[in-house]
Amino acid sequence: MKKHLLTLISIMCISLIKAQNVNIPDAKFKAALVNNPSINTNGDGEIQLTEAAAYNGYMNVSFLGIADLTGLEAFTALNVLICVSNLLTSLDVSANTALYYLDCSHNSITSLDVSAITGLEYLDCTFNSLTSLNVSTNTAVTKIFCEQNNLMSLNVSGCTNLSWLVCNFNSLTSLNLSANTALTWLECGSNQLTSLNVQNGNNKNLTIFYANINPKLTCIQVDNVAYSNGNWSSGKDAGASFSTKCGGTYVSDIGNLANVRIFPNPAFNHLTIDLGSNNQKVEVTITDITGKIIYAIPKVIGTSETQKIEVNTKDFAEGMYVVQIQSEEFIETKKFIVKK
């Protein structure tokens, strides 16, 4: 009887010890943690729950062929996680609320929920298989790199401290950055954008702007058209124009726009821009096919009578040009050719 009691006590002790260990099913992930003396402080072959909860440092488990990060949830005080180039298809960081730096790039992750990590400052999830990313609750984040995914939606509306956003090579159709007043670097090329709003009151500090290879994008909403044309023209496709209003606020080829004409086309020595019976203030710009401004007239005041603008094209090189006519109520672009 005494022998059986001792056996039962031993089994209970072993079970209690196992219950205090973190469950880490991936052998490669477990080996990386066990071999880290800053984590495995008692030097045994396991990671205790107390050890995991106490660790608030830096975890780099990159290039190890890890397929499962189960056990990570026990590291509730972890500050930095780098798990680059593994075999991950999922990543759960919902319990790691102390993270401020996360790099999970070059995996095959299909979903990523960082909503609980309100102190996150840096996120790199490039080269994964994400279809959506919502970082609207990450108000502290300053840099986001999410290019080379399958993103169809990206919500950064709450990221008021965001300074860098790189989201090239995705499937985004719209991107609204009007709330991102600290933005200084934007790369959103090679998407399917039809709507891009960067009118956030901070365009003068946005030093890098790249939105090329978005063939369906025709209007980019900005703070100031002249500034954008002067500084960002090489960062857009020739078919896209900058405007202070885009989308449904514009009328196309009806009302006032029906009266706007340009002639002759082709132009040899001069071009006439006929504003028709328009009595609004309009900006007129002419750009070449690269987006470089060749000619500009800011805020022409029309009258109730026909107003014509004569442009001398003698110094224009042969080729195609785009005239953009913009007021507070409409925008219109027309193409013409210069021949010698």
Contacts in CASP RR format, 6 or more apart in sequence:
PFRMAT RR
TARGET T0000
AUTHOR 0000-0000-0000
METHOD contacts of the structure
MODEL  1
MKKHLLTLISIMCISLIKAQNVNIPDAKFKAALVNNPSINTNGDGEIQLT
EAAAYNGYMNVSFLGIADLTGLEAFTALNVLICVSNLLTSLDVSANTALY
YLDCSHNSITSLDVSAITGLEYLDCTFNSLTSLNVSTNTAVTKIFCEQNN
LMSLNVSGCTNLSWLVCNFNSLTSLNLSANTALTWLECGSNQLTSLNVQN
GNNKNLTIFYANINPKLTCIQVDNVAYSNGNWSSGKDAGASFSTKCGGTY
VSDIGNLANVRIFPNPAFNHLTIDLGSNNQKVEVTITDITGKIIYAIPKV
IGTSETQKIEVNTKDFAEGMYVVQIQSEEFIETKKFIVKK
20 48 0 8 1.000
20 49 0 8 1.000
20 50 0 8 1.000
21 46 0 8 1.000
21 47 0 8 1.000
21 48 0 8 1.000
21 49 0 8 1.000
22 46 0 8 1.000
22 47 0 8 1.000
22 48 0 8 1.000
22 49 0 8 1.000
22 51 0 8 1.000
22 52 0 8 1.000
22 71 0 8 1.000
22 74 0 8 1.000
23 70 0 8 1.000
23 71 0 8 1.000
24 30 0 8 1.000
24 33 0 8 1.000
24 47 0 8 1.000
24 70 0 8 1.000
24 71 0 8 1.000
25 68 0 8 1.000
25 70 0 8 1.000
26 66 0 8 1.000
26 67 0 8 1.000
26 68 0 8 1.000
26 69 0 8 1.000
26 70 0 8 1.000
28 64 0 8 1.000
28 65 0 8 1.000
28 66 0 8 1.000
29 61 0 8 1.000
29 64 0 8 1.000
29 66 0 8 1.000
29 68 0 8 1.000
29 69 0 8 1.000
29 70 0 8 1.000
29 71 0 8 1.000
30 47 0 8 1.000
32 61 0 8 1.000
32 64 0 8 1.000
32 66 0 8 1.000
33 39 0 8 1.000
33 40 0 8 1.000
33 47 0 8 1.000
33 61 0 8 1.000
34 40 0 8 1.000
34 43 0 8 1.000
34 45 0 8 1.000
34 46 0 8 1.000
34 47 0 8 1.000
37 43 0 8 1.000
38 55 0 8 1.000
38 57 0 8 1.000
39 47 0 8 1.000
39 51 0 8 1.000
39 52 0 8 1.000
39 55 0 8 1.000
39 59 0 8 1.000
40 46 0 8 1.000
40 47 0 8 1.000
40 51 0 8 1.000
41 51 0 8 1.000
41 54 0 8 1.000
42 48 0 8 1.000
42 51 0 8 1.000
47 74 0 8 1.000
49 74 0 8 1.000
52 71 0 8 1.000
52 74 0 8 1.000
52 75 0 8 1.000
52 76 0 8 1.000
53 74 0 8 1.000
53 75 0 8 1.000
53 76 0 8 1.000
53 77 0 8 1.000
54 77 0 8 1.000
55 75 0 8 1.000
55 77 0 8 1.000
55 78 0 8 1.000
56 77 0 8 1.000
56 78 0 8 1.000
56 79 0 8 1.000
56 98 0 8 1.000
57 77 0 8 1.000
57 78 0 8 1.000
57 79 0 8 1.000
57 80 0 8 1.000
58 79 0 8 1.000
58 80 0 8 1.000
58 82 0 8 1.000
59 75 0 8 1.000
59 78 0 8 1.000
59 80 0 8 1.000
59 81 0 8 1.000
59 82 0 8 1.000
60 80 0 8 1.000
60 82 0 8 1.000
60 83 0 8 1.000
61 69 0 8 1.000
61 82 0 8 1.000
61 83 0 8 1.000
61 86 0 8 1.000
62 82 0 8 1.000
62 83 0 8 1.000
62 84 0 8 1.000
62 85 0 8 1.000
62 86 0 8 1.000
63 84 0 8 1.000
63 85 0 8 1.000
63 86 0 8 1.000
64 86 0 8 1.000
65 86 0 8 1.000
65 87 0 8 1.000
66 83 0 8 1.000
66 86 0 8 1.000
66 87 0 8 1.000
66 88 0 8 1.000
67 86 0 8 1.000
67 87 0 8 1.000
67 88 0 8 1.000
67 89 0 8 1.000
68 88 0 8 1.000
69 83 0 8 1.000
69 88 0 8 1.000
69 91 0 8 1.000
69 92 0 8 1.000
72 78 0 8 1.000
72 81 0 8 1.000
72 92 0 8 1.000
72 93 0 8 1.000
72 95 0 8 1.000
72 96 0 8 1.000
73 92 0 8 1.000
73 94 0 8 1.000
73 95 0 8 1.000
73 96 0 8 1.000
74 95 0 8 1.000
75 96 0 8 1.000
76 95 0 8 1.000
76 96 0 8 1.000
76 97 0 8 1.000
76 98 0 8 1.000
77 98 0 8 1.000
78 96 0 8 1.000
78 98 0 8 1.000
78 99 0 8 1.000
79 98 0 8 1.000
79 99 0 8 1.000
79 100 0 8 1.000
79 101 0 8 1.000
80 99 0 8 1.000
80 100 0 8 1.000
80 101 0 8 1.000
80 102 0 8 1.000
81 93 0 8 1.000
81 96 0 8 1.000
81 99 0 8 1.000
81 101 0 8 1.000
81 102 0 8 1.000
81 103 0 8 1.000
81 104 0 8 1.000
82 101 0 8 1.000
82 103 0 8 1.000
83 91 0 8 1.000
83 103 0 8 1.000
83 104 0 8 1.000
83 107 0 8 1.000
84 103 0 8 1.000
84 104 0 8 1.000
84 105 0 8 1.000
84 106 0 8 1.000
84 107 0 8 1.000
85 105 0 8 1.000
85 106 0 8 1.000
85 107 0 8 1.000
86 106 0 8 1.000
86 107 0 8 1.000
87 107 0 8 1.000
87 108 0 8 1.000
88 104 0 8 1.000
88 107 0 8 1.000
88 108 0 8 1.000
88 109 0 8 1.000
89 107 0 8 1.000
89 108 0 8 1.000
89 109 0 8 1.000
89 110 0 8 1.000
89 129 0 8 1.000
90 109 0 8 1.000
90 110 0 8 1.000
90 111 0 8 1.000
91 104 0 8 1.000
91 107 0 8 1.000
91 109 0 8 1.000
91 112 0 8 1.000
92 113 0 8 1.000
93 99 0 8 1.000
93 102 0 8 1.000
93 112 0 8 1.000
93 113 0 8 1.000
93 114 0 8 1.000
93 116 0 8 1.000
93 117 0 8 1.000
94 113 0 8 1.000
94 115 0 8 1.000
94 116 0 8 1.000
95 116 0 8 1.000
96 117 0 8 1.000
97 116 0 8 1.000
97 117 0 8 1.000
97 118 0 8 1.000
99 117 0 8 1.000
99 119 0 8 1.000
99 120 0 8 1.000
100 119 0 8 1.000
100 120 0 8 1.000
100 121 0 8 1.000
100 122 0 8 1.000
100 140 0 8 1.000
101 120 0 8 1.000
101 121 0 8 1.000
101 122 0 8 1.000
102 114 0 8 1.000
102 117 0 8 1.000
102 120 0 8 1.000
102 122 0 8 1.000
102 123 0 8 1.000
102 124 0 8 1.000
102 125 0 8 1.000
103 122 0 8 1.000
103 123 0 8 1.000
103 124 0 8 1.000
104 112 0 8 1.000
104 124 0 8 1.000
104 125 0 8 1.000
104 128 0 8 1.000
105 124 0 8 1.000
105 125 0 8 1.000
105 126 0 8 1.000
105 127 0 8 1.000
105 128 0 8 1.000
105 145 0 8 1.000
106 126 0 8 1.000
106 127 0 8 1.000
106 128 0 8 1.000
107 127 0 8 1.000
107 128 0 8 1.000
108 128 0 8 1.000
108 129 0 8 1.000
109 125 0 8 1.000
109 128 0 8 1.000
109 129 0 8 1.000
109 130 0 8 1.000
110 128 0 8 1.000
110 129 0 8 1.000
110 130 0 8 1.000
110 131 0 8 1.000
111 130 0 8 1.000
111 131 0 8 1.000
111 132 0 8 1.000
112 125 0 8 1.000
112 128 0 8 1.000
112 130 0 8 1.000
112 133 0 8 1.000
114 120 0 8 1.000
114 123 0 8 1.000
114 135 0 8 1.000
114 138 0 8 1.000
115 134 0 8 1.000
115 137 0 8 1.000
115 138 0 8 1.000
116 137 0 8 1.000
117 138 0 8 1.000
118 137 0 8 1.000
118 138 0 8 1.000
118 139 0 8 1.000
118 140 0 8 1.000
119 138 0 8 1.000
119 139 0 8 1.000
119 140 0 8 1.000
119 141 0 8 1.000
120 135 0 8 1.000
120 138 0 8 1.000
120 140 0 8 1.000
120 141 0 8 1.000
121 140 0 8 1.000
121 141 0 8 1.000
121 142 0 8 1.000
121 143 0 8 1.000
122 141 0 8 1.000
122 142 0 8 1.000
122 143 0 8 1.000
123 135 0 8 1.000
123 138 0 8 1.000
123 141 0 8 1.000
123 143 0 8 1.000
123 144 0 8 1.000
123 145 0 8 1.000
123 146 0 8 1.000
124 143 0 8 1.000
124 144 0 8 1.000
124 145 0 8 1.000
125 133 0 8 1.000
125 145 0 8 1.000
125 146 0 8 1.000
125 149 0 8 1.000
126 145 0 8 1.000
126 146 0 8 1.000
126 147 0 8 1.000
126 148 0 8 1.000
126 149 0 8 1.000
126 166 0 8 1.000
127 147 0 8 1.000
127 148 0 8 1.000
127 149 0 8 1.000
128 148 0 8 1.000
128 149 0 8 1.000
129 149 0 8 1.000
129 150 0 8 1.000
130 146 0 8 1.000
130 149 0 8 1.000
130 150 0 8 1.000
130 151 0 8 1.000
131 149 0 8 1.000
131 150 0 8 1.000
131 151 0 8 1.000
131 152 0 8 1.000
131 153 0 8 1.000
132 151 0 8 1.000
132 152 0 8 1.000
132 153 0 8 1.000
132 154 0 8 1.000
133 146 0 8 1.000
133 149 0 8 1.000
133 151 0 8 1.000
133 153 0 8 1.000
133 154 0 8 1.000
133 155 0 8 1.000
134 153 0 8 1.000
134 155 0 8 1.000
135 141 0 8 1.000
135 144 0 8 1.000
135 155 0 8 1.000
135 156 0 8 1.000
135 158 0 8 1.000
135 159 0 8 1.000
136 155 0 8 1.000
136 156 0 8 1.000
136 157 0 8 1.000
136 158 0 8 1.000
136 159 0 8 1.000
137 158 0 8 1.000
138 158 0 8 1.000
138 159 0 8 1.000
139 158 0 8 1.000
139 159 0 8 1.000
139 160 0 8 1.000
139 161 0 8 1.000
140 161 0 8 1.000
141 159 0 8 1.000
141 161 0 8 1.000
141 162 0 8 1.000
142 161 0 8 1.000
142 162 0 8 1.000
142 163 0 8 1.000
142 164 0 8 1.000
142 182 0 8 1.000
143 162 0 8 1.000
143 163 0 8 1.000
143 164 0 8 1.000
144 156 0 8 1.000
144 159 0 8 1.000
144 162 0 8 1.000
144 164 0 8 1.000
144 165 0 8 1.000
144 166 0 8 1.000
144 167 0 8 1.000
145 164 0 8 1.000
145 166 0 8 1.000
146 154 0 8 1.000
146 166 0 8 1.000
146 167 0 8 1.000
146 170 0 8 1.000
147 166 0 8 1.000
147 167 0 8 1.000
147 168 0 8 1.000
147 169 0 8 1.000
147 170 0 8 1.000
147 187 0 8 1.000
148 168 0 8 1.000
148 169 0 8 1.000
148 170 0 8 1.000
149 169 0 8 1.000
149 170 0 8 1.000
150 170 0 8 1.000
150 171 0 8 1.000
151 167 0 8 1.000
151 170 0 8 1.000
151 171 0 8 1.000
151 172 0 8 1.000
152 170 0 8 1.000
152 171 0 8 1.000
152 172 0 8 1.000
152 173 0 8 1.000
153 172 0 8 1.000
154 167 0 8 1.000
154 170 0 8 1.000
154 172 0 8 1.000
154 175 0 8 1.000
156 162 0 8 1.000
156 165 0 8 1.000
156 177 0 8 1.000
156 179 0 8 1.000
156 180 0 8 1.000
157 176 0 8 1.000
157 179 0 8 1.000
158 179 0 8 1.000
159 179 0 8 1.000
159 180 0 8 1.000
160 179 0 8 1.000
160 180 0 8 1.000
160 181 0 8 1.000
160 182 0 8 1.000
161 182 0 8 1.000
162 180 0 8 1.000
162 182 0 8 1.000
162 183 0 8 1.000
163 182 0 8 1.000
163 183 0 8 1.000
163 184 0 8 1.000
163 185 0 8 1.000
164 183 0 8 1.000
164 184 0 8 1.000
164 185 0 8 1.000
165 177 0 8 1.000
165 180 0 8 1.000
165 183 0 8 1.000
165 185 0 8 1.000
165 186 0 8 1.000
165 187 0 8 1.000
165 188 0 8 1.000
166 185 0 8 1.000
166 187 0 8 1.000
167 175 0 8 1.000
167 187 0 8 1.000
167 188 0 8 1.000
167 189 0 8 1.000
167 191 0 8 1.000
168 187 0 8 1.000
168 188 0 8 1.000
168 189 0 8 1.000
168 190 0 8 1.000
168 191 0 8 1.000
168 210 0 8 1.000
169 189 0 8 1.000
169 190 0 8 1.000
169 191 0 8 1.000
170 190 0 8 1.000
170 191 0 8 1.000
171 191 0 8 1.000
171 192 0 8 1.000
172 188 0 8 1.000
172 191 0 8 1.000
172 192 0 8 1.000
172 193 0 8 1.000
173 191 0 8 1.000
173 192 0 8 1.000
173 193 0 8 1.000
173 194 0 8 1.000
173 195 0 8 1.000
173 216 0 8 1.000
174 193 0 8 1.000
174 194 0 8 1.000
174 195 0 8 1.000
174 196 0 8 1.000
175 188 0 8 1.000
175 191 0 8 1.000
175 193 0 8 1.000
175 195 0 8 1.000
175 196 0 8 1.000
175 197 0 8 1.000
176 195 0 8 1.000
176 197 0 8 1.000
177 183 0 8 1.000
177 186 0 8 1.000
177 196 0 8 1.000
177 197 0 8 1.000
177 198 0 8 1.000
177 200 0 8 1.000
178 197 0 8 1.000
178 198 0 8 1.000
178 199 0 8 1.000
178 200 0 8 1.000
178 221 0 8 1.000
179 200 0 8 1.000
180 200 0 8 1.000
180 202 0 8 1.000
181 200 0 8 1.000
181 201 0 8 1.000
181 202 0 8 1.000
182 202 0 8 1.000
183 198 0 8 1.000
183 200 0 8 1.000
183 202 0 8 1.000
183 205 0 8 1.000
183 206 0 8 1.000
184 202 0 8 1.000
184 205 0 8 1.000
184 206 0 8 1.000
184 207 0 8 1.000
184 208 0 8 1.000
185 206 0 8 1.000
185 207 0 8 1.000
185 208 0 8 1.000
186 198 0 8 1.000
186 206 0 8 1.000
186 208 0 8 1.000
186 209 0 8 1.000
186 210 0 8 1.000
186 211 0 8 1.000
187 208 0 8 1.000
187 210 0 8 1.000
188 196 0 8 1.000
188 210 0 8 1.000
188 211 0 8 1.000
188 214 0 8 1.000
189 210 0 8 1.000
189 211 0 8 1.000
189 212 0 8 1.000
189 213 0 8 1.000
189 214 0 8 1.000
190 212 0 8 1.000
190 213 0 8 1.000
190 214 0 8 1.000
191 213 0 8 1.000
191 214 0 8 1.000
192 214 0 8 1.000
192 216 0 8 1.000
193 211 0 8 1.000
193 214 0 8 1.000
193 216 0 8 1.000
193 217 0 8 1.000
194 216 0 8 1.000
194 217 0 8 1.000
194 218 0 8 1.000
195 217 0 8 1.000
195 219 0 8 1.000
195 246 0 8 1.000
195 247 0 8 1.000
196 211 0 8 1.000
196 214 0 8 1.000
196 217 0 8 1.000
196 220 0 8 1.000
196 221 0 8 1.000
197 220 0 8 1.000
197 221 0 8 1.000
197 246 0 8 1.000
198 206 0 8 1.000
198 209 0 8 1.000
198 220 0 8 1.000
198 221 0 8 1.000
198 222 0 8 1.000
198 223 0 8 1.000
199 221 0 8 1.000
199 222 0 8 1.000
199 223 0 8 1.000
199 244 0 8 1.000
200 223 0 8 1.000
201 223 0 8 1.000
202 223 0 8 1.000
203 222 0 8 1.000
203 223 0 8 1.000
203 224 0 8 1.000
203 227 0 8 1.000
203 228 0 8 1.000
204 223 0 8 1.000
204 227 0 8 1.000
206 232 0 8 1.000
209 228 0 8 1.000
209 231 0 8 1.000
209 232 0 8 1.000
209 235 0 8 1.000
209 236 0 8 1.000
210 235 0 8 1.000
211 217 0 8 1.000
211 220 0 8 1.000
211 235 0 8 1.000
211 236 0 8 1.000
211 237 0 8 1.000
211 240 0 8 1.000
212 235 0 8 1.000
212 236 0 8 1.000
212 237 0 8 1.000
213 237 0 8 1.000
214 236 0 8 1.000
214 237 0 8 1.000
214 240 0 8 1.000
215 237 0 8 1.000
217 236 0 8 1.000
217 237 0 8 1.000
217 239 0 8 1.000
217 240 0 8 1.000
218 239 0 8 1.000
218 240 0 8 1.000
218 241 0 8 1.000
218 333 0 8 1.000
219 240 0 8 1.000
219 241 0 8 1.000
219 242 0 8 1.000
219 243 0 8 1.000
219 246 0 8 1.000
219 247 0 8 1.000
219 250 0 8 1.000
219 331 0 8 1.000
220 228 0 8 1.000
220 236 0 8 1.000
220 240 0 8 1.000
220 241 0 8 1.000
220 242 0 8 1.000
220 243 0 8 1.000
220 246 0 8 1.000
221 243 0 8 1.000
221 244 0 8 1.000
221 245 0 8 1.000
221 246 0 8 1.000
222 228 0 8 1.000
222 242 0 8 1.000
222 243 0 8 1.000
222 244 0 8 1.000
223 244 0 8 1.000
224 244 0 8 1.000
225 242 0 8 1.000
225 243 0 8 1.000
225 244 0 8 1.000
225 283 0 8 1.000
225 285 0 8 1.000
225 326 0 8 1.000
226 283 0 8 1.000
226 285 0 8 1.000
226 296 0 8 1.000
226 298 0 8 1.000
228 242 0 8 1.000
229 242 0 8 1.000
229 285 0 8 1.000
229 287 0 8 1.000
229 291 0 8 1.000
229 293 0 8 1.000
229 296 0 8 1.000
230 293 0 8 1.000
232 242 0 8 1.000
233 287 0 8 1.000
233 290 0 8 1.000
233 291 0 8 1.000
233 292 0 8 1.000
233 293 0 8 1.000
234 290 0 8 1.000
234 291 0 8 1.000
234 292 0 8 1.000
236 242 0 8 1.000
236 291 0 8 1.000
238 289 0 8 1.000
238 290 0 8 1.000
238 291 0 8 1.000
238 322 0 8 1.000
239 322 0 8 1.000
239 333 0 8 1.000
241 322 0 8 1.000
241 324 0 8 1.000
241 331 0 8 1.000
241 333 0 8 1.000
243 250 0 8 1.000
243 326 0 8 1.000
243 331 0 8 1.000
244 326 0 8 1.000
244 328 0 8 1.000
245 328 0 8 1.000
245 331 0 8 1.000
246 331 0 8 1.000
249 329 0 8 1.000
250 329 0 8 1.000
250 330 0 8 1.000
250 331 0 8 1.000
251 257 0 8 1.000
251 329 0 8 1.000
251 330 0 8 1.000
252 332 0 8 1.000
253 332 0 8 1.000
256 276 0 8 1.000
256 277 0 8 1.000
256 278 0 8 1.000
256 280 0 8 1.000
256 327 0 8 1.000
256 329 0 8 1.000
256 330 0 8 1.000
257 330 0 8 1.000
257 332 0 8 1.000
259 274 0 8 1.000
259 275 0 8 1.000
259 276 0 8 1.000
259 277 0 8 1.000
259 278 0 8 1.000
260 273 0 8 1.000
260 274 0 8 1.000
260 275 0 8 1.000
260 276 0 8 1.000
260 278 0 8 1.000
260 325 0 8 1.000
260 332 0 8 1.000
260 334 0 8 1.000
261 273 0 8 1.000
261 274 0 8 1.000
261 276 0 8 1.000
262 271 0 8 1.000
262 272 0 8 1.000
262 273 0 8 1.000
262 274 0 8 1.000
262 323 0 8 1.000
262 334 0 8 1.000
262 336 0 8 1.000
263 271 0 8 1.000
263 272 0 8 1.000
263 274 0 8 1.000
264 271 0 8 1.000
264 272 0 8 1.000
265 271 0 8 1.000
265 336 0 8 1.000
265 337 0 8 1.000
266 336 0 8 1.000
266 337 0 8 1.000
266 338 0 8 1.000
266 339 0 8 1.000
267 313 0 8 1.000
267 316 0 8 1.000
267 336 0 8 1.000
267 337 0 8 1.000
267 338 0 8 1.000
267 339 0 8 1.000
268 313 0 8 1.000
268 338 0 8 1.000
268 339 0 8 1.000
268 340 0 8 1.000
269 312 0 8 1.000
269 313 0 8 1.000
269 314 0 8 1.000
270 310 0 8 1.000
270 311 0 8 1.000
270 312 0 8 1.000
270 313 0 8 1.000
270 314 0 8 1.000
271 310 0 8 1.000
271 311 0 8 1.000
271 313 0 8 1.000
271 323 0 8 1.000
271 336 0 8 1.000
272 308 0 8 1.000
272 309 0 8 1.000
272 310 0 8 1.000
272 311 0 8 1.000
273 284 0 8 1.000
273 308 0 8 1.000
273 309 0 8 1.000
273 310 0 8 1.000
273 311 0 8 1.000
273 323 0 8 1.000
273 325 0 8 1.000
274 306 0 8 1.000
274 307 0 8 1.000
274 308 0 8 1.000
275 282 0 8 1.000
275 300 0 8 1.000
275 302 0 8 1.000
275 306 0 8 1.000
275 307 0 8 1.000
275 308 0 8 1.000
275 309 0 8 1.000
275 325 0 8 1.000
276 306 0 8 1.000
276 307 0 8 1.000
277 304 0 8 1.000
277 305 0 8 1.000
277 306 0 8 1.000
278 302 0 8 1.000
278 307 0 8 1.000
278 327 0 8 1.000
279 302 0 8 1.000
279 303 0 8 1.000
279 304 0 8 1.000
280 302 0 8 1.000
280 327 0 8 1.000
280 328 0 8 1.000
280 329 0 8 1.000
281 299 0 8 1.000
281 300 0 8 1.000
281 301 0 8 1.000
281 302 0 8 1.000
281 327 0 8 1.000
281 328 0 8 1.000
282 299 0 8 1.000
282 300 0 8 1.000
282 302 0 8 1.000
282 325 0 8 1.000
282 326 0 8 1.000
282 327 0 8 1.000
283 296 0 8 1.000
283 297 0 8 1.000
283 298 0 8 1.000
283 299 0 8 1.000
283 300 0 8 1.000
283 324 0 8 1.000
283 325 0 8 1.000
283 326 0 8 1.000
283 327 0 8 1.000
284 295 0 8 1.000
284 296 0 8 1.000
284 297 0 8 1.000
284 300 0 8 1.000
284 309 0 8 1.000
284 323 0 8 1.000
284 324 0 8 1.000
284 325 0 8 1.000
285 293 0 8 1.000
285 295 0 8 1.000
285 296 0 8 1.000
285 297 0 8 1.000
285 323 0 8 1.000
285 324 0 8 1.000
286 293 0 8 1.000
286 294 0 8 1.000
286 295 0 8 1.000
286 296 0 8 1.000
286 311 0 8 1.000
286 321 0 8 1.000
286 322 0 8 1.000
286 323 0 8 1.000
286 324 0 8 1.000
287 293 0 8 1.000
287 294 0 8 1.000
287 321 0 8 1.000
287 322 0 8 1.000
287 324 0 8 1.000
288 294 0 8 1.000
288 317 0 8 1.000
288 319 0 8 1.000
288 320 0 8 1.000
288 321 0 8 1.000
288 322 0 8 1.000
289 319 0 8 1.000
289 320 0 8 1.000
289 321 0 8 1.000
289 322 0 8 1.000
291 322 0 8 1.000
294 316 0 8 1.000
294 321 0 8 1.000
295 311 0 8 1.000
297 309 0 8 1.000
300 307 0 8 1.000
300 309 0 8 1.000
313 338 0 8 1.000
316 338 0 8 1.000
317 338 0 8 1.000
318 338 0 8 1.000
318 339 0 8 1.000
318 340 0 8 1.000
319 337 0 8 1.000
319 338 0 8 1.000
319 339 0 8 1.000
320 335 0 8 1.000
320 336 0 8 1.000
320 337 0 8 1.000
321 335 0 8 1.000
321 336 0 8 1.000
321 337 0 8 1.000
321 338 0 8 1.000
322 333 0 8 1.000
322 334 0 8 1.000
322 335 0 8 1.000
323 333 0 8 1.000
323 334 0 8 1.000
323 335 0 8 1.000
323 336 0 8 1.000
324 331 0 8 1.000
324 332 0 8 1.000
324 333 0 8 1.000
325 331 0 8 1.000
325 332 0 8 1.000
325 333 0 8 1.000
325 334 0 8 1.000
326 332 0 8 1.000
END
